[in-house]
Amino acid sequence: MGLRGRPGPEGPSRDVLEFLSNPANYPVSIRFGRHRLSSNEKLMLASMFHS
């Protein structure tokens, strides 16, 4: 399981279905989102819209 894009304490190879089948893991909070833009990506976007 990952936490904010990083592997969790049990490592990245843990099976999702195995995790969800265990009642001790509930409640589960699942969040989806975009990663933060780097400085270079911000500059490229700003230059594309500036004209």
N, C-alpha and C positions, 0 to 999 in steps of 0.2 A: 504494500500500500504506500502511496506517496502522500506527502504532506507538503502542500504548496510547491509541487514539482520536484520535491526531493524524496528519496526513498525513506520509508519509515524505519522504526527501530528493528522490525523483523526482517528487513531487507526487501528488495523490489520483487522477489519471486513468489510472494504469497498469493494464493489463489483467491479471487474475489468471491466466488461462490462459497468457498469454504469459510471465509470471513463472515458472509451474510447468513450462513446456516447456524452460526453460533449465537444463541440468545444473549450471551454475556456482552456482545459487542454493540447492543442496541442501547439507546437511540443512535442512529448513524446520521451524520451531517455531511451531505455531499454538496460541494460547490464547484461550479465550472466558471472559468474566467480566462481572460486573456493575460498573457505575461506582460510585464511592464516593458515599455519601449526603451531602447538604449538611447544615449545622447545622440549618436550618429543617426539612428532612425528618426528621431524627433527633428533633427536638422533637415534630413531629406524630405520629410513630410511638409515642413514649413516652407522649404524652397519650392516644392511642387505647387503649393497653393498661393504663393506670393507672386502675383503678376498682374 
